[in-house]
């Protein structure tokens, strides 16, 4: 699925849900990710689809 098709699919949903994961190292530094669709950086995580548990949305693909 292309990024545009996925974006259109997600935009058609009436309710959006997601999950974030706070990952730190031994020094307390927080892992953040750079994404192409926002100018700011985000905590890691992902979208949660209907019937999907938050842990599944947070798991790596």
C-alpha positions as CSV (number, residue, x, y, z in Angstrom):
1,X,0.0,0.0,0.0
2,X,1.4,3.4,-0.9
3,X,1.8,6.2,1.7
4,X,-1.0,8.2,0.0
5,X,-3.4,5.2,0.0
6,X,-2.6,4.5,3.6
7,X,-3.1,8.2,4.5
8,X,-6.5,8.2,2.7
9,X,-7.6,5.0,4.5
10,X,-6.6,6.4,7.9
11,X,-8.3,9.7,7.2
12,X,-11.6,8.0,6.4
13,X,-11.8,6.5,9.9
14,X,-14.1,8.2,12.4
15,X,-11.9,7.5,15.4
16,X,-8.2,7.4,15.6
17,X,-6.3,5.6,18.3
18,X,-2.7,5.2,18.9
19,X,-0.1,4.2,21.4
20,X,3.3,5.6,22.5
21,X,6.2,3.9,24.2
22,X,8.6,5.6,26.5
23,X,12.0,3.9,26.0
24,X,15.0,5.1,28.0
25,X,18.6,4.0,28.3
26,X,20.5,3.5,31.6
27,X,21.4,7.3,31.6
28,X,17.7,8.2,31.4
29,X,17.9,9.5,27.8
30,X,14.6,9.1,25.9
31,X,14.4,7.5,22.5
32,X,12.5,9.7,20.0
33,X,11.9,9.3,16.3
34,X,12.0,11.7,13.4
35,X,9.1,11.3,11.0
36,X,8.6,12.8,7.6
37,X,5.0,13.9,8.2
38,X,5.7,16.3,11.1
39,X,8.3,18.9,11.8
40,X,8.7,17.7,15.4
41,X,10.0,14.5,16.8
42,X,7.8,11.9,18.5
43,X,7.9,9.1,21.0
44,X,7.9,5.7,19.4
45,X,4.6,4.0,18.9
46,X,2.0,3.4,16.3
47,X,-1.6,3.4,15.3
48,X,-4.1,1.0,16.7
49,X,-6.7,-0.5,14.4
50,X,-10.2,-1.6,15.4
51,X,-9.9,-4.7,17.6
52,X,-6.2,-4.4,18.0
53,X,-4.7,-4.2,21.5
54,X,-2.5,-1.2,22.4
55,X,0.5,-3.6,22.8
56,X,0.1,-4.6,19.2
57,X,0.2,-1.0,18.0
58,X,3.4,-0.4,20.0
59,X,5.2,-3.5,18.8
60,X,7.7,-3.2,16.0
61,X,6.7,-4.4,12.6
